[in-house]
């Protein structure tokens, strides 16, 4: 699936040269992030699905296919009990995960397609950590973080390091559970690849 990624966000200045197409390291970090962008929204969706379906602290692994190849798996623990404030402590697993071609717009240059395959550590305890805190469920707010490393192959080789923060609103899912309100989740933070850094600031 082809995605149009606008030049809405600006990478921080500086950085050394990148791989073979002479992109700088901050541009590499930007591309590394947008190759993962779709998986971040899927990770949140699967986390809430696991939370709503949970009958114990450990959720059943929740899986969703990449747009082009393989699967994204969310596992971990969620709070139980009667409180309307709860938490989720989740891990993000990928093996040869790929969301297909991503069209990157470049200011003053021709647009480029990137196609990146991602893997996470096979040790679940070392996989990217998605930590969410829900307040006044089912219709309150949530905050959270996503931190961890993703190994890249294909359009980019190396490692992408995410350090993201989420803030958003909750709504009832209509079946006794809760989920996030679409287009009301703010994502900020950084994506790093090599010497490059991309400043993330968007809405899901």
HELIX and SHEET records of a PDB file:
HELIX    1   1 UNK A   25  UNK A   53  1                                  29    
HELIX    2   2 UNK A  124  UNK A  126  5                                   3    
SHEET    1   A 3 UNK A   3  UNK A   5  0                                        
SHEET    2   A 3 UNK A 102  UNK A 104  1                                        
SHEET    3   A 3 UNK A 112  UNK A 114 -1                                        
SHEET    1   B 6 UNK A  62  UNK A  65  0                                        
SHEET    2   B 6 UNK A  71  UNK A  78 -1                                        
SHEET    3   B 6 UNK A  86  UNK A  94 -1                                        
SHEET    4   B 6 UNK A 128  UNK A 135 -1                                        
SHEET    5   B 6 UNK A 141  UNK A 154 -1                                        
SHEET    6   B 6 UNK A 116  UNK A 119 -1                                        
SHEET    1   C 7 UNK A  62  UNK A  65  0                                        
SHEET    2   C 7 UNK A  71  UNK A  78 -1                                        
SHEET    3   C 7 UNK A  86  UNK A  94 -1                                        
SHEET    4   C 7 UNK A 128  UNK A 135 -1                                        
SHEET    5   C 7 UNK A 141  UNK A 154 -1                                        
SHEET    6   C 7 UNK A 158  UNK A 172 -1                                        
SHEET    7   C 7 UNK A 178  UNK A 180 -1                                        
SHEET    1   D 8 UNK A  62  UNK A  65  0                                        
SHEET    2   D 8 UNK A  71  UNK A  78 -1                                        
SHEET    3   D 8 UNK A  86  UNK A  94 -1                                        
SHEET    4   D 8 UNK A 128  UNK A 135 -1                                        
SHEET    5   D 8 UNK A 141  UNK A 154 -1                                        
SHEET    6   D 8 UNK A 158  UNK A 172 -1                                        
SHEET    7   D 8 UNK A 186  UNK A 193 -1                                        
SHEET    8   D 8 UNK A 196  UNK A 203 -1                                        
END                                                                             
